[in-house]
Amino acid sequence: MELHDVWFVLIAVLWIGYFFLEGFDFGVGVLTKLLARNRPEKRVLINTIGPVWDGNEVWLLSAGGATFAAFPEWYATLFSGFYLPLLLILVCLIVRGVAFEYRVKRPEENWQRNWETAIFWTSLLPAFLWGVAFANIVRGVKIDRDFEYVGTLADLLNPYALLGGLVTLTLFTFHGAVFVGLKTVGDIRERARQLALRVGAVSAGLALLFLLWTQIEKGDGVSLVAAVVAVAALVTALVAVRAGREGWAFALSGVTIVAAVAMLFLTLFPNVMPSSLNEEWSLTVTNASSSPYTLKIMTWCAAIATPVVMLYQGWTYWVFRKRIGTQHLAESAH
Amino acid sequence: MDLALAPETLARWQFGITTVYHFLFVPLTISLAALTAGLQTAWVRSGKEKYLKATKFWGKLFLINIAMGVVTGIVQEFQFGMNWSDYSRFVGDVFGAPLAFEALIAFFFESTFIGLWIFGWDKLPQKIHLVCIWMVSIGTILSAYFILAANSWMQHPVGYRINEAKGRAELTDFWLVLTQNTALTQVFHTLAAAFLTGGAFMVGIAAFHLARKKHIPVMKTSLRLGLVTVVIAGMLTAISGDLLGKVMFKQQPMKMAAAEALWDGEAPAPFSVFAYGDVDKGHNKVAIEIPGLLSFLANDDFDSYVPGINDVNKAEQEKYGPGDYRPNIPVAYWGFRWMIGFGMTSFAIGLVGLWLTRKKFLLPQQLRVGDDEVPHLVLLPKKALGPTLTKWYWRIAVLTLGFPLIASSWGWIFTEMGRQPWVVYGVLRTEDAVSPGVSQGEILTSMIVFTTLYAILAVVEVKLLTKYIKAGPPELTEADLNPPTKIGGDPRDADKPMAFSY
């Protein structure tokens, strides 16, 4: 296994980390409209991810930075090619970050409601758009001989990609509902469980369709295994939710995300961004990667930093392990 | 195509707008993290409540500020790929590495520990909670270091070779990229200026309350901390600025000649106090100068030769081929002056303030005040300022909180525009760095979207800051004074509300 293959795996790991972690906090954002019956409940939902959402988001920045360093061509083609969807994602992430922090800083109801609406939309849109983006990456887009994206915005919104978007949106919402079941007490915990069953069932159907489509078009033996694991984990997660085994349910919804994203990366390899115009013009791990020297330095950095990050981020989840309910909300609004 | 709306022009404007905006929050974040950590350390060590109140007050302003710093930083990470894809392709092998280091090491640190600090008051024992804010502070400083090392490589590329076959720069010596003198002096200068910014911010806000005789114990402590920070950081900013200037005279003589509007080389060369030039004809119409000073700034020697804009332009034409290698001279010239002017004015105001509010042992008996009284402003050895002058000092001190922000904005505009027409000095031109596949309409859309969004958020941010500044330090609660002894919080009462929730 050469260094650029190692880096393909590491980039996959960073994206998997991002979708696993920010997946449930996007989901919780969506649930503020679907699950919460009143404003204190909305606050409870937001506070389940309060101490951790920011750390979760850094997985995206790391995936972006690492792609820049390890696969500059991939970084350049992807971000200049998917310009407008990426712009929308950036706007969402900006507003979302400010919304969490500022919502509570004024007591006026209007102020708080506006930020709550913002949290819903800025969680929903990226959850959908990342699926669209990844579906397009896997399936291939119009890339010319200079590695420039020459398609249009409409090309990115094809049925396969839209289906991919619905899969990530529903899967993250399911993952979020399971997380809420694990982190709350009282009535909202029970309702999260019921909602998880419904969202999870929809998600399972969509995911099955999407992974099947991917497998038929691009798959091989290994990707089939990953796809089967993803769907099986999702179905088992639903069983666990039904049985009230919240810890297991969360682990399994996590496995679903890990396996599904892994499946996409497996079908992608050795390409990183296939061209739909001419196979010769595809970006691959070889022609898009950095020099061995840079990859070596980056490998050292990632090999040391990533486990340490996982350790202290894991510790954070342990520090904030207590379940919360409306009775735990701090009295003062700010 | 209309030049004013050419993709290169638009991409440059967008980079300028988003970067200067981002950098309004960066120096405050860096310095307030450390100052808040210092105040919290004082609380943990001394147990004096004024330190805890100060920690909570400055911590709140810090959080309002860092939220904006973090979200505007996301754009920075991705716009290289969006608007500057040819730049990314050409330099990614070198430039990407420090960016990835920044994310993997610094961003994770900052973002994870800030969550622990915000929500950890009733979940972590006192000392572990204190460690969290220090971790955030270390994260901000590491982040500054890596991104400035990356920028320094654009100012003065080292440790790379050009791979002709692949048409790109490739890293050959990462250690050199991280430790070259450009990087070290830029880090020194930027961090010093960051603390000048945070110090002036503290001085301004403390002066606002002291002028109104409110929250006196907390604000007196904050004022002194701010003043000391301004004076030390101000001196370090000047020293590091001088060092950086000398480095730039060697590495980018054009930038420094432009900074001085020195058209033709001279020995000895004068420092320009005021000049009004005729760019097309290549000379100044009006000039007020201090003889020999520029030679000294460049080479530590009052008589040495300093090359002018026309000389360097000619030399670069011989080296890189025909073309105009002059940056925008008025921007460089005035940017340089505003940077120094605003920065050093805040330093001077701090220096005066530190003398006026000097410690008790330097004052005669009758001018000493208790801990809960506003200090007299004492200019002469034994005489306090009258009410009018006192009022004016407080006013000026409030005003100065914005000066370092203006200074650092102009500092960046100067150093980035002074490097033009290069994006990587001597290696890659800015016009060759933009994304060829991104349309004019797309760039225009993103520029309008970001500018509008940033303008709205600026209003929201300033209003929030003002509200919390005016509110002053919070009253301490029972929970504040009784931190938990166990990680995760004491199990005393399962339904106890959180100390803080969103």
Interface residues (C-beta under 8 A of the other chain):
Chain A: R43 I46 N47 G50 P51 V52 W53 D54 G55 E57 V58 L61 S62 G64 G65 A66 F68 A69 A70 F71 P72 E73 Y75 A76 T77 L78 F79 S80 G81 Y83 L84 L86 L87 L90 V91 L93 I94 V95 G97 V98 F100 E101 Y102 R103 V104 K105 R106 D146 F147 E148 Y149 V150 S290 S291 Y293 T294 I297 M298 C301 A302 A305 T306 V309 Y312 Q313 T316 W318 V319 F320 R321 K322 I324 Q327 H328 L329 A330 E331
Chain B: L63 I64 A67 M68 V70 V71 T72 I74 V75 E77 F78 F80 G81 M82 N83 S85 D86 S88 R89 V91 G92 D93 V94 F95 G96 A97 L99 A100 F101 E102 A103 L104 I105 F107 F108 S111 T112 F113 I114 G115 L116 I118 F119 G120 K123 L124 N163 R168 E170 L171 T172 F174 S435 P436 G437 V438 E442 T445 S446 V449 F450 L453 L457 V460 L464 K467 Y468 I487 G488 G489 D495 K496 P497 M498 A499 F500 S501 Y502
